[in-house]
């Protein structure tokens, strides 16, 4: 089960953010005692802390998405262009037809 944004913020509060008064191991133990149903590792605390340091946020960052699929019309247009010019590069084809 994933951690909520509130729980991630709680890590930072427990770490006392930039002051680092508590160790990550201590934060892990405190969090696990408070949320026994949602046990975390010290590595999780480390990742969230470094994400906050680097990006200034704790929610999951957007992930790269799968390339768009081509519809039948675009596939036909690409095939026709290949028939007209069999030596065209794939990069040119993709640019000409807004294709991945």
C-alpha positions in Angstrom: 0.0 0.0 0.0 1.4 3.4 -0.9 2.0 6.2 1.5 -0.3 9.2 1.6 1.1 12.7 1.1 0.3 13.5 4.7 2.4 10.5 5.9 5.3 11.7 3.7 5.1 15.1 5.2 5.1 13.5 8.6 8.5 12.0 7.7 9.9 15.4 7.1 8.5 16.7 10.4 9.9 13.8 12.3 13.3 14.4 10.6 12.9 18.1 11.5 13.7 18.7 7.9 17.0 20.5 7.4 18.1 20.3 11.0 18.4 16.4 10.9 18.0 16.1 14.7 16.7 12.5 14.3 18.3 9.9 12.2 16.4 8.2 9.4 16.4 5.0 11.4 14.8 6.8 14.3 12.1 8.3 12.0 11.5 4.8 10.6 11.0 3.3 14.0 8.7 6.2 15.2 6.6 5.9 12.0 6.3 2.2 12.2 5.2 2.4 15.8 2.5 5.0 14.9 1.3 3.1 11.8 1.8 -0.6 12.4 -0.4 -1.5 9.4 1.8 0.4 7.0 5.4 -0.6 7.8 8.2 1.3 6.0 11.9 0.8 5.6 14.7 3.3 6.3 15.2 3.3 2.5 11.7 4.7 2.1 12.4 7.5 4.5 15.7 8.2 2.6 14.0 8.4 -0.8 11.3 10.7 0.4 13.8 13.0 2.1 16.0 13.2 -0.9 13.0 13.8 -3.2 12.0 16.7 -1.0 15.5 18.1 -1.0 15.8 17.8 -4.8 12.3 18.8 -5.9 10.7 20.5 -2.9 7.7 18.1 -3.0 6.7 14.8 -1.5 3.9 13.5 -3.8 4.8 11.0 -6.5 6.3 12.7 -9.5 4.7 12.3 -12.9 6.1 9.4 -14.8 6.9 9.1 -18.4 4.1 7.8 -20.4 3.8 5.2 -23.0 4.1 6.4 -26.6 0.8 7.3 -28.3 -0.7 4.6 -30.5 -1.2 5.4 -34.1 -4.7 5.3 -35.4 -5.5 3.6 -38.7 -5.6 6.9 -40.7 -2.1 7.9 -39.6 -0.8 4.4 -40.4 -2.3 4.7 -43.9 -0.7 8.1 -44.4 2.7 6.8 -43.3 2.4 3.8 -45.6 1.5 6.1 -48.6 4.4 8.4 -47.9 6.7 5.4 -47.7 5.4 4.2 -51.1 6.1 7.7 -52.6 9.5 8.0 -51.0 11.0 4.7 -49.8 14.2 6.3 -48.7 12.7 8.7 -46.1 14.0 8.4 -42.6 11.8 7.2 -39.7 12.5 10.5 -37.9 11.2 12.4 -40.9 8.1 10.2 -41.0 7.4 10.7 -37.3 7.8 14.5 -37.7 5.6 14.7 -40.8 2.8 12.7 -39.2 3.1 13.8 -35.5 3.8 10.2 -34.6 5.9 8.8 -31.7 
